[in-house]
Amino acid sequence: MVKSLRPMTADGCHLSLVVWWLLKLLFGLRISAEDEYQGADISECGMEAYPEFSNKA
């Protein structure tokens, strides 16, 4: 039974890698460097996630 699981596990791993590669190619997996510096919560939602911890005075 263990021998029969190895091919399925390898196939699942390879399929997963192909799916992630396609997602990265088509949509991108990261936000832009500017949005990352500004903060994803501001660039995507238009507000800070934790305003009480803001450095802006």
N, C-alpha and C positions, 0 to 999 in steps of 0.2 A: 504494500500500500504506500509506503514512503517513496518508493521508486516511481510510482505513478503520479505523485504530487510534484515531483521536481519539474517535469516538463510544463505543467500547468503554471507553476510559480514563475518559471523563466518566461513563459509566454505572457503572463500577466505583467511582469516587470518590463518586458520589451514593449508591450502595448501601451503601458503607462508612459514610458519615455517618449514614444511616438506622439501620444496625445499632448503631452506637455510641450514638446517641440513645436507641434502645430499651433497650439495656443500662443506660444511665444512668438512664432512667426506671424500669425494673423492679427493678434490683438496687442501683444506686448504684455509682459508680466510686471513691469515696474512703472512707477509714475516718473515724470520728468525730474531732472535734477533740481530745477527751480521749485517745483511743487514739493519735492522732498525737503528742500531747505526751508520753505515757508511752512510746511506742515500739511499732511494729507487731509486733516480734518478741515482746515481752512479752504484748501483748494477744491475739495470735493463737496463739502457741506456748507461752506460759507461762514463758519463760526468755529471758535476754539472749543475743544472738547472739555478742557478744564480751565475756565477763565480765572479761577481763584489762584492758579499757579503761574499766571502770566507775569512776565518781566516788564511789561509796558506799564508805565506809571502815569 
